[in-house]
Amino acid sequence: MPEQPPLVRAKNFEEVALGYAPEMAAAEAGRCLQCKKPACRKGCPVEVNIPGFIKKLTQGDLDAAYGVLRETNSLPAVCGRVCPQENQCEGACILGKKGEPVAIGRLERFVADAYLARSACETVTGGPACAMPRGDLRVACIGSGPSSLTCAGYLAAKGIPVTVFEALHELGGVLVYGIPEFRLPKGVVRQEIQAMKTLGVEFRTNWVGGKTITVPELLESGYNAVFIGVGAGLPRFLGIPGENLIGVFSANEYLTRVNLGRAYKFPATDTPTFPARHVVVFGGGNVAMDAARTAMRLGAEKVSLAYRRTEHEMPCRLEELHHAKEEGLEILCLNAPVEFLGDEKGRLTRIVLQRMELGEPDASGRCAPVACQGDTCSLEADMAVVAVGTGANPLISQSTPGLATYRRGYITADPVTGETSIPNVFAGGDIVTGAATVISAMGAGRRAAKAIAERLLGPEAAATTTANAAGDPADA
C-alpha cells in the first residue's frame, strides 16, 4: 500500500497509509484462492465472510462487497486500519504458508472507504431496508468504544432502540482518545457513528457510568437490558522512585491530551502539549508505539522506546514497529526503568535503566525478563511515557451490587453470551478481558448483542429481523 515517506510523515499527523488505488485493490483481491474451508474466516473474531467480500470485489461489485462486510462487522473502515491482521485473518491465510498472505485488512479498508452508502440505514445494515423500531423495548450501552458501538449497531439494525451513555464529551472511546490521527482518522469514526444516529441510536455524552448513571438506575428506569463496554482505562504505573516528577506521564494521559484534546494542533486548539527534547517511552505494545510516534511528530529531537524483552516478544503490530523504526525511533531492548531522576524544580532530567536478560517462559508464553544485577546505566530525558498496560476502572463495579468481578476488578461475563452475574446485564471488551484489540472488543459486543436480541425478540424473531435488515444472506 502506498505510504507517506518516513521523514515526511514523522512531522505530521496525517494518515501514514494512503490506501489502495482501484487497480491495486483488484490485483490484490485476485490473489485470493477462494478456499472452500477458509481458515482466514476462522481467524477473524467477528467471523467476517472474507472470501465472500473479496469475490464480490473481484467482480467489481463494491456495493455487494460492502454488504458482506457489514453482515458481521459494524466498523469495517476502522478494522481495516487498526486490526492485527497478521495474527488473525492474514495469519491464517493459506498463501502465507509459503509467501505473502492476501492483504485482507487493506482490502477491507478499500471497500469501506470507497463505498458511498445511499443511506445511513444501508451503512449500518448493509442492505436498503431497516427494521421498524420497537416501542416496547429499550437497551442501554455504557461506553461508546468499539464493543458498545458494535452492540448498539447490531441491535438498532433489528429495530431495538438503543441509548449509548458516554463519559467523555466526544464519542468513540479508545478509537478517539487513544489511537492517533495518523493511524485512525477521526473522520472515519465520526462517519460510522453518524450512520448509527440516523438509524435511531441515541447518544448521550458527559454521562459517567457508575456516577452520573448506574446500572441499577438504568434497569429501574425501564431498560430491558444493559451492556457494559467501558473499556479498561485505569493507568498502570511502574512503582519506582521519581514517578511523580514533572514530565512523567501515563500513556493514557499523554495520548488523550494529544488526541481528544487536539494538542497536536496547538495553538489552533486550546490544549497545549508538553514540550520535550528527549523522550523515553516504556512498553512494547501498540499504545507504546502510538505514544512514541506521537512524540516524534510533536517535535522531540530524540525518541527512544525501552522494553524489558527483545523485539521478538513485543506485542505491538509488526507494521507499527516497522513504521516507527523507519521514522527514526530508537529501540532499547532488554532495559527496564528503576528510577526517575529530577532537578531542584521537580522536573525529570535522567532515567536509570536496569539491564535485563531473558529467562524461562512465563504464564504468557514469552521468556520472562530477569535483571542483570549491578548492570545499570542512565539516560538523559525530559519526558517519559509509561505504557505498560491498563486496569479496570472500579466505578461500575462499586456502584452495582451483585456484579461479580475477578482479578484486578475485571467484570466476570459468560464467554458465549456476555451476560454477567446480574440477569439482563451484559459486558464485553477490555472491561472483561483486560486490554486487548479493537476487533476482539467488537466480537464481544456482537456476541452480547445477539444474546440480547434473542432474549428480547425470541430466536425466530431475531433471525427474521436479521434477514430483513441485512438483505439476502445467501447472496453473500
C-alpha positions as CSV (number, residue, x, y, z in Angstrom):
1,M,0.0,0.0,0.0
2,P,1.3,3.5,-0.8
3,E,2.6,5.4,2.2
4,Q,3.8,8.8,3.1
5,P,7.7,8.9,3.1
6,P,9.0,8.3,6.6
7,L,10.8,11.6,7.0
8,V,7.7,13.5,5.8
9,R,5.1,11.6,7.9
10,A,7.2,11.8,11.1
11,K,6.5,15.5,11.2
12,N,2.7,15.4,10.6
13,F,-0.4,13.8,11.9
14,E,-1.9,12.8,8.5
15,E,-2.6,9.1,7.9
16,V,0.5,7.1,7.1
17,A,-1.0,4.5,4.8
18,L,-2.6,6.2,1.7
19,G,-4.9,3.4,0.6
20,Y,-5.2,1.3,-2.5
21,A,-6.0,2.6,-5.9
22,P,-8.8,0.6,-7.5
23,E,-6.5,-1.3,-9.8
24,M,-4.2,-2.2,-6.9
25,A,-7.2,-3.5,-4.9
26,A,-8.4,-5.5,-7.9
27,A,-5.0,-7.1,-8.3
28,E,-4.7,-8.0,-4.6
29,A,-8.2,-9.4,-4.5
30,G,-7.4,-11.6,-7.5
31,R,-4.8,-13.4,-5.4
32,C,-7.5,-14.9,-3.1
33,L,-7.8,-18.7,-3.7
34,Q,-11.5,-18.7,-2.6
35,C,-10.8,-21.7,-0.3
36,K,-13.8,-24.0,0.3
37,K,-12.8,-24.1,4.0
38,P,-11.5,-20.6,4.6
39,A,-9.1,-20.6,7.6
40,C,-9.0,-16.8,7.3
41,R,-12.6,-16.5,8.4
42,K,-11.9,-18.7,11.5
43,G,-9.1,-16.3,12.4
44,C,-11.5,-13.3,12.5
45,P,-13.0,-12.6,15.9
46,V,-16.3,-11.4,14.2
47,E,-16.2,-14.1,11.5
48,V,-16.3,-11.8,8.5
49,N,-17.1,-13.7,5.3
50,I,-13.7,-12.8,3.9
51,P,-13.8,-14.9,0.7
52,G,-17.3,-13.6,0.1
53,F,-16.4,-9.9,0.2
54,I,-13.2,-10.4,-1.8
55,K,-15.1,-12.3,-4.5
56,K,-17.6,-9.5,-4.9
57,L,-14.7,-7.1,-5.1
58,T,-13.1,-9.1,-7.9
59,Q,-16.4,-9.0,-9.7
60,G,-16.4,-5.2,-9.5
61,D,-19.5,-5.1,-7.2
62,L,-18.4,-2.7,-4.5
63,D,-21.9,-2.4,-3.0
64,A,-22.2,-6.2,-2.6
65,A,-18.6,-6.4,-1.1
66,Y,-19.5,-3.8,1.5
67,G,-22.8,-5.6,2.2
68,V,-20.9,-8.8,3.0
69,L,-18.6,-6.9,5.4
70,R,-21.5,-5.3,7.2
71,E,-23.2,-8.5,7.9
72,T,-20.8,-9.2,10.8
73,N,-18.6,-6.1,11.1
74,S,-20.0,-2.8,12.3
75,L,-16.8,-0.8,11.8
76,P,-15.0,-2.1,8.7
77,A,-13.2,1.2,7.9
78,V,-11.8,1.1,11.5
79,C,-10.9,-2.5,11.5
80,G,-9.1,-2.2,8.1
81,R,-6.8,0.2,9.8
82,V,-6.1,-1.0,13.3
83,C,-6.7,-4.7,13.5
84,P,-3.7,-7.0,13.9
85,Q,-4.5,-8.9,10.7
86,E,-1.1,-10.6,10.8
87,N,-2.1,-12.5,13.9
88,Q,-5.7,-13.2,12.8
89,C,-7.2,-13.5,9.3
90,E,-4.0,-12.9,7.4
91,G,-2.1,-15.1,9.8
92,A,-4.4,-18.0,8.9
93,C,-4.3,-17.3,5.1
94,I,-3.1,-20.4,3.2
95,L,-1.0,-18.2,0.9
96,G,1.0,-17.1,3.9
97,K,2.4,-20.6,4.4
98,K,4.8,-20.1,1.5
99,G,4.7,-16.4,0.7
100,E,2.7,-13.2,1.4
101,P,-0.9,-13.7,2.6
102,V,-3.7,-11.8,0.9
103,A,-3.8,-8.3,2.3
104,I,-7.2,-8.8,3.8
105,G,-7.1,-5.7,6.1
106,R,-6.1,-3.4,3.3
107,L,-8.9,-4.7,1.0
108,E,-11.4,-4.2,3.9
109,R,-10.3,-0.7,4.2
110,F,-10.5,-0.1,0.5
111,V,-14.1,-1.4,0.3
112,A,-15.2,0.6,3.3
113,D,-13.5,3.9,2.2
114,A,-14.7,3.6,-1.4
115,Y,-18.3,2.6,-0.7
116,L,-20.7,5.5,-0.8
117,A,-23.8,4.5,1.1
118,R,-27.1,5.5,-0.3
119,S,-28.5,5.9,3.2
120,A,-27.4,5.7,6.8
121,C,-29.6,2.7,7.2
122,E,-27.6,0.9,4.5
123,T,-24.3,1.9,6.1
124,V,-25.3,0.1,9.3
125,T,-27.3,-2.8,8.0
126,G,-25.5,-3.5,4.7
127,G,-28.9,-3.5,2.9
128,P,-31.5,-1.0,1.7
129,A,-34.1,-1.9,4.4
130,C,-34.1,-1.2,8.1
131,A,-36.1,-2.9,10.8
132,M,-39.1,-1.0,12.2
133,P,-38.3,0.3,15.7
134,R,-39.9,-1.5,18.6
135,G,-41.6,1.0,21.0
136,D,-41.8,-1.6,23.8
137,L,-38.1,-2.3,24.1
138,R,-35.1,-0.3,25.2
139,V,-31.4,-1.2,25.7
140,A,-28.7,0.9,27.3
141,C,-25.0,0.7,26.4
142,I,-22.5,2.3,28.8
143,G,-19.4,3.5,26.9
144,S,-19.1,4.3,23.2
145,G,-16.0,2.3,22.3
146,P,-15.8,-0.5,19.8
147,S,-17.7,-3.1,21.9
148,S,-20.6,-0.8,22.7
149,L,-20.8,0.6,19.1
150,T,-20.9,-2.9,17.7
151,C,-23.6,-3.9,20.2
152,A,-25.7,-0.8,19.5
153,G,-25.4,-1.1,15.7
154,Y,-26.4,-4.8,15.8
155,L,-29.5,-4.1,18.0
156,A,-30.6,-1.0,16.1
157,A,-30.5,-2.9,12.8
158,K,-33.1,-5.2,14.4
159,G,-35.3,-2.4,15.5
160,I,-34.4,-2.4,19.1
161,P,-34.0,1.2,20.4
162,V,-30.6,1.8,22.0
163,T,-29.2,4.6,24.1
164,V,-25.4,4.9,24.5
165,F,-24.0,6.7,27.5
166,E,-20.5,8.1,27.1
167,A,-18.4,9.6,30.0
168,L,-16.4,12.0,27.7
169,H,-17.6,14.9,25.6
170,E,-16.8,13.1,22.4
171,L,-18.0,9.7,21.1
172,G,-15.8,6.8,20.1
173,G,-14.0,5.7,23.3
174,V,-10.4,4.4,22.7
175,L,-10.9,5.0,18.9
176,V,-10.9,8.7,19.6
177,Y,-8.9,9.3,22.8
178,G,-6.3,6.5,22.4
179,I,-5.4,5.9,18.7
180,P,-3.6,8.8,17.0
181,E,-5.0,10.6,13.9
182,F,-2.1,9.3,11.7
183,R,-3.3,5.7,12.4
184,L,-7.1,6.2,12.5
185,P,-8.5,9.5,11.2
186,K,-11.3,10.6,13.5
187,G,-13.5,11.5,10.5
188,V,-13.7,7.7,9.9
189,V,-15.1,7.1,13.4
190,R,-17.5,10.0,13.2
191,Q,-18.9,8.7,9.9
192,E,-19.7,5.3,11.5
193,I,-21.3,7.0,14.5
194,Q,-23.4,9.4,12.3
195,A,-24.8,6.4,10.5
196,M,-26.0,4.9,13.8
197,K,-27.5,8.2,14.9
198,T,-29.6,8.4,11.7
199,L,-30.7,4.8,12.2
200,G,-32.0,5.8,15.6
201,V,-29.3,5.1,18.2
202,E,-29.4,7.8,20.8
203,F,-26.0,9.1,22.2
204,R,-25.6,10.9,25.4
205,T,-22.2,12.4,26.2
206,N,-20.9,13.5,29.6
207,W,-22.6,10.6,31.4
208,V,-20.2,8.8,33.6
209,G,-21.1,5.2,34.2
210,G,-21.1,4.4,37.9
211,K,-21.5,8.1,38.8
212,T,-23.9,10.1,36.6
213,I,-25.8,7.0,35.8
214,T,-25.6,3.5,37.4
215,V,-26.7,0.1,36.1
216,P,-29.4,-0.4,38.8
217,E,-30.8,3.1,37.8
218,L,-31.0,2.1,34.2
219,L,-32.8,-1.1,34.9
220,E,-35.2,0.6,37.3
221,S,-36.0,3.3,34.7
222,G,-37.3,0.7,32.2
223,Y,-34.3,-0.5,30.1
224,N,-34.8,-4.2,29.3
225,A,-31.1,-4.9,29.1
226,V,-27.8,-3.1,29.8
227,F,-24.5,-3.6,28.0
228,I,-21.3,-2.5,29.8
229,G,-18.5,-1.6,27.4
230,V,-16.4,0.9,29.3
231,G,-13.0,-0.5,28.4
232,A,-10.0,-0.7,30.8
233,G,-8.7,2.8,31.0
234,L,-7.2,2.9,34.5
235,P,-3.4,3.5,34.0
236,R,-0.8,1.2,35.5
237,F,2.4,2.7,36.8
238,L,5.8,1.3,37.5
239,G,6.0,1.9,41.2
240,I,9.6,3.2,41.1
241,P,11.2,6.3,42.7
242,G,10.6,9.6,40.9
243,E,7.4,8.6,39.1
244,N,5.7,11.8,40.3
245,L,8.3,14.1,38.7
246,I,7.1,16.7,36.2
247,G,7.5,15.2,32.7
248,V,6.5,11.6,33.6
249,F,3.1,10.7,32.0
250,S,0.9,7.7,31.7
251,A,0.2,6.8,28.1
252,N,-3.5,7.4,28.8
253,E,-3.0,11.0,29.8
254,Y,-0.5,11.7,27.1
255,L,-2.5,10.3,24.2
256,T,-5.8,11.6,25.5
257,R,-4.3,15.1,25.7
258,V,-2.9,14.9,22.2
259,N,-5.8,13.0,20.5
260,L,-9.0,14.0,22.3
261,G,-7.7,17.4,23.3
262,R,-6.2,18.0,19.9
263,A,-2.9,19.1,21.4
264,Y,-1.2,18.3,18.1
265,K,-3.0,21.3,16.6
266,F,-1.9,23.7,19.3
267,P,-2.1,26.8,19.3
268,A,-5.0,26.4,16.9
269,T,-6.7,24.5,19.7
270,D,-6.7,25.3,23.4
271,T,-4.9,22.3,24.7
272,P,-1.1,22.7,24.9
273,T,1.3,19.8,24.6
274,F,4.3,19.2,26.9
275,P,7.5,20.5,25.3
276,A,10.2,17.8,25.3
277,R,13.5,17.3,23.6
278,H,14.5,13.8,24.8
279,V,11.6,11.4,25.2
280,V,11.6,7.8,26.5
281,V,8.6,5.5,26.2
282,F,8.3,2.3,28.3
283,G,6.4,-0.6,26.9
284,G,6.2,-2.8,23.7
285,G,2.6,-2.7,22.7
286,N,0.6,-0.7,20.2
287,V,0.0,2.0,22.8
288,A,3.7,2.4,23.4
289,M,4.2,2.7,19.7
290,D,1.5,5.3,19.4
291,A,3.0,7.4,22.2
292,A,6.5,7.2,20.7
293,R,5.4,8.1,17.2
294,T,3.3,10.9,18.6
295,A,6.2,12.4,20.4
296,M,8.2,12.4,17.2
297,R,5.5,14.3,15.4
298,L,5.3,16.9,18.2
299,G,8.9,17.9,17.7
300,A,11.1,15.8,20.0
301,E,14.7,15.7,18.9
302,K,15.2,12.1,20.1
303,V,12.6,9.5,21.0
304,S,13.6,6.1,22.5
305,L,11.4,3.1,23.4
306,A,12.7,1.0,26.3
307,Y,11.4,-2.6,26.5
308,R,12.4,-5.2,29.0
309,R,12.3,-8.1,26.5
310,T,13.5,-8.2,22.9
311,E,11.8,-7.1,19.7
312,H,10.7,-10.7,19.1
313,E,8.5,-10.6,22.2
314,M,6.9,-7.2,21.5
315,P,3.1,-7.5,21.4
316,C,2.7,-4.5,19.0
317,R,1.7,-4.9,15.4
318,L,4.7,-5.7,13.1
319,E,3.6,-2.9,10.8
320,E,3.6,-0.3,13.7
321,L,7.1,-1.4,14.7
322,H,8.3,-1.2,11.1
323,H,6.8,2.3,10.6
324,A,8.3,3.5,13.9
325,K,11.8,2.4,13.0
326,E,11.5,3.9,9.6
327,E,10.6,7.2,11.2
328,G,13.6,7.2,13.5
329,L,12.6,5.5,16.7
330,E,15.4,4.2,18.8
331,I,14.7,0.8,20.3
332,L,16.3,0.0,23.6
333,C,15.6,-3.7,24.2
334,L,16.3,-5.6,27.4
335,N,16.1,-2.5,29.5
336,A,13.8,-1.7,32.4
337,P,13.4,1.6,34.4
338,V,14.4,1.5,38.1
339,E,14.4,5.2,38.9
340,F,13.5,8.7,37.5
341,L,15.8,11.5,38.5
342,G,14.9,15.2,38.6
343,D,16.3,18.7,39.3
344,E,15.6,21.0,42.2
345,K,12.4,22.1,40.5
346,G,11.0,18.6,40.4
347,R,11.4,18.2,36.6
348,L,12.6,14.9,35.0
349,T,16.2,15.1,33.8
350,R,17.5,11.5,33.7
351,I,16.3,7.9,33.9
352,V,18.2,5.0,35.4
353,L,17.8,1.7,33.4
354,Q,18.4,-1.8,34.5
355,R,19.9,-4.2,32.0
356,M,17.8,-7.4,31.6
357,E,18.2,-10.8,30.1
358,L,15.6,-13.4,29.1
359,G,14.9,-16.3,31.4
360,E,12.4,-19.1,31.3
361,P,8.9,-18.6,29.7
362,D,6.3,-17.1,32.0
363,A,2.5,-17.5,32.0
364,S,2.2,-15.5,28.8
365,G,4.4,-18.0,26.9
366,R,7.1,-15.4,26.5
367,C,10.5,-15.6,28.1
368,A,10.5,-13.7,31.4
369,P,12.9,-10.8,31.8
370,V,15.5,-11.2,34.6
371,A,17.6,-8.4,36.0
372,C,21.3,-8.4,35.4
373,Q,22.3,-7.4,38.9
374,G,24.7,-4.4,39.0
375,D,24.4,-3.6,35.3
376,T,22.7,-0.2,35.1
377,C,23.0,2.9,33.1
378,S,21.4,6.4,33.0
379,L,19.7,8.1,30.0
380,E,19.1,11.8,29.6
381,A,15.4,12.6,29.3
382,D,13.0,15.4,29.9
383,M,9.8,13.4,29.3
384,A,8.9,9.8,30.0
385,V,5.7,8.0,28.9
386,V,4.7,4.8,30.8
387,A,2.8,2.4,28.5
388,V,2.8,-0.8,30.4
389,G,-0.9,-1.6,30.4
390,T,-4.1,-0.6,32.0
391,G,-6.6,-1.9,34.5
392,A,-10.4,-1.8,35.2
393,N,-11.9,1.4,36.4
394,P,-13.8,0.4,39.6
395,L,-16.7,2.9,39.2
396,I,-19.1,0.4,37.6
397,S,-18.4,-2.5,39.9
398,Q,-18.5,-0.4,43.1
399,S,-21.9,1.1,42.1
400,T,-23.5,-2.2,41.0
401,P,-24.4,-4.6,43.9
402,G,-24.1,-8.2,42.9
403,L,-21.9,-7.6,39.9
404,A,-19.2,-10.3,40.0
405,T,-15.6,-9.4,39.2
406,Y,-12.3,-11.3,39.1
407,R,-8.6,-10.4,39.0
408,R,-7.9,-6.6,39.1
409,G,-11.6,-5.8,39.1
410,Y,-12.5,-7.0,35.6
411,I,-16.1,-8.0,35.2
412,T,-17.0,-11.7,35.0
413,A,-19.1,-12.5,32.0
414,D,-20.2,-15.6,30.1
415,P,-17.8,-16.1,27.2
416,V,-20.6,-17.1,24.8
417,T,-23.4,-14.5,25.7
418,G,-21.5,-11.8,27.6
419,E,-24.1,-12.0,30.4
420,T,-22.8,-11.0,33.9
421,S,-23.9,-12.3,37.3
422,I,-26.9,-10.0,37.1
423,P,-29.7,-11.1,34.7
424,N,-30.1,-8.9,31.6
425,V,-26.8,-7.1,32.3
426,F,-24.1,-7.9,29.8
427,A,-20.5,-6.8,29.4
428,G,-17.8,-7.1,26.8
429,G,-14.4,-5.8,25.6
430,D,-11.5,-4.7,27.7
431,I,-13.6,-4.4,30.9
432,V,-14.0,-8.2,30.8
433,T,-10.7,-9.4,29.2
434,G,-8.3,-6.7,30.0
435,A,-6.6,-4.6,27.4
436,A,-6.9,-6.3,24.0
437,T,-7.6,-5.4,20.4
438,V,-10.4,-3.4,18.8
439,I,-11.6,-6.4,16.8
440,S,-11.8,-8.6,19.9
441,A,-13.9,-6.0,21.7
442,M,-16.2,-5.8,18.7
443,G,-16.5,-9.6,18.7
444,A,-17.6,-9.4,22.3
445,G,-20.1,-6.7,21.6
446,R,-21.6,-8.7,18.7
447,R,-21.9,-11.9,20.8
448,A,-23.7,-9.9,23.6
449,A,-26.0,-8.2,21.1
450,K,-27.0,-11.5,19.6
451,A,-27.8,-12.8,23.1
452,I,-29.8,-9.7,23.9
453,A,-31.7,-9.8,20.7
454,E,-32.7,-13.4,21.2
455,R,-33.7,-12.7,24.8
456,L,-35.9,-9.7,23.8
457,L,-37.2,-10.8,20.5
458,G,-37.0,-14.6,20.7
459,P,-34.7,-16.7,18.4
460,E,-37.1,-16.8,15.5
461,A,-38.0,-13.1,15.5
462,A,-34.3,-12.2,15.8
463,A,-33.3,-14.3,12.9
464,T,-36.2,-12.9,10.8
465,T,-35.2,-9.3,11.6
466,T,-31.6,-10.1,10.6
467,A,-32.7,-11.2,7.1
468,N,-35.0,-8.2,6.6
469,A,-32.4,-5.7,7.8
470,A,-29.3,-7.1,6.1
471,G,-30.6,-8.3,2.8
472,D,-30.4,-11.8,1.4
473,P,-27.5,-13.6,3.2
474,A,-27.4,-16.2,0.5
475,D,-26.2,-13.6,-1.9
476,A,-23.0,-13.1,0.3
